[in-house]
Amino acid sequence: MAKTKQISVTTTPTAITVLSVCKSVTVSELQSNASWPTVDFQVYAPTATDDLEYRTKGLSKVFSTQGRAFFKPGDVVGYIALPSGGPTTFLQYEE
């Protein structure tokens, strides 16, 4: 069964930590935020010091096992941050 949680995201990289056994984790700005979509965001993977991937507001980022077995609870799949402003709320969706 899919698992979700809300994440507060700021300009400091926030770890995306897996909650359940899953094959993918999707993060995106919570669509119930006022005036959604509101922010662009940055993705760092697998560590917070890796080169960033810039994502335009309204898009999501999928972290996938890419054919490996599964992510397990406690695994950090990557990090997200805002280029400026914030904080805002994101949704983490695992399946």
C-alpha positions as CSV (number, residue, x, y, z in Angstrom):
1,M,0.0,0.0,0.0
2,A,1.3,3.5,-0.8
3,K,2.6,5.7,2.0
4,T,2.7,9.5,2.1
5,K,4.0,12.2,4.4
6,Q,4.3,16.0,4.2
7,I,7.8,17.6,4.3
8,S,8.6,21.2,5.1
9,V,11.2,22.4,2.6
10,T,13.5,25.4,2.9
11,T,16.8,26.6,1.3
12,T,18.7,24.0,3.4
13,P,18.7,20.5,1.8
14,T,16.0,18.3,3.4
15,A,16.6,14.5,3.4
16,I,14.1,12.3,1.7
17,T,13.9,9.4,4.0
18,V,12.0,6.3,3.1
19,L,9.1,5.3,5.4
20,S,8.2,1.8,4.0
21,V,9.5,-0.9,1.7
22,C,9.0,0.5,-1.8
23,K,10.4,0.8,-5.4
24,S,10.0,4.5,-5.9
25,V,9.6,7.7,-4.0
26,T,8.0,10.8,-5.6
27,V,8.3,14.3,-4.2
28,S,6.4,17.4,-5.3
29,E,5.0,20.6,-3.9
30,L,1.7,19.9,-2.0
31,Q,-1.1,20.8,-4.5
32,S,-3.2,22.2,-1.7
33,N,-0.7,25.0,-1.1
34,A,-2.2,28.4,-1.8
35,S,-1.6,29.5,-5.4
36,W,0.0,26.2,-6.3
37,P,2.5,25.7,-8.0
38,T,4.5,28.3,-6.2
39,V,8.2,27.3,-6.1
40,D,11.0,25.8,-8.2
41,F,13.2,23.4,-6.3
42,Q,16.5,21.7,-6.3
43,V,17.3,18.0,-6.0
44,Y,20.5,16.5,-4.8
45,A,21.2,12.7,-5.0
46,P,22.4,10.6,-3.5
47,T,24.0,13.0,-1.1
48,A,23.4,16.7,-0.2
49,T,26.8,17.6,-1.7
50,D,26.1,16.1,-5.2
51,D,25.5,18.3,-8.2
52,L,21.9,19.7,-8.1
53,E,19.1,19.0,-10.6
54,Y,16.9,22.0,-11.0
55,R,13.1,21.3,-11.2
56,T,10.5,23.9,-12.3
57,K,7.5,24.6,-10.1
58,G,4.7,22.2,-10.6
59,L,7.0,19.3,-11.5
60,S,7.8,16.3,-9.4
61,K,10.9,14.2,-8.8
62,V,10.9,10.4,-8.8
63,F,13.6,8.5,-7.0
64,S,13.6,4.9,-8.2
65,T,15.5,1.7,-7.4
66,Q,16.2,1.4,-11.1
67,G,15.8,-2.4,-11.2
68,R,17.4,-3.1,-7.8
69,A,15.4,-4.8,-5.1
70,F,13.6,-2.2,-2.9
71,F,14.2,0.9,-0.8
72,K,13.8,0.0,2.9
73,P,12.7,2.2,5.8
74,G,15.3,4.7,6.8
75,D,17.1,4.8,3.4
76,V,17.9,8.4,2.3
77,V,17.2,8.5,-1.5
78,G,18.2,12.2,-2.0
79,Y,17.7,15.7,-0.8
80,I,15.5,18.6,-1.9
81,A,15.8,22.4,-1.3
82,L,14.5,25.7,-2.5
83,P,16.8,28.0,-4.4
84,S,15.3,30.9,-2.3
85,G,12.4,31.8,-0.1
86,G,10.3,29.3,1.7
87,P,9.5,27.4,3.6
88,T,6.8,25.5,1.7
89,T,5.3,22.0,2.0
90,F,6.0,19.1,-0.2
91,L,4.4,15.7,-0.4
92,Q,6.4,12.5,-0.3
93,Y,4.6,9.5,-2.0
94,E,6.0,6.0,-1.9
95,E,4.8,3.0,-3.9
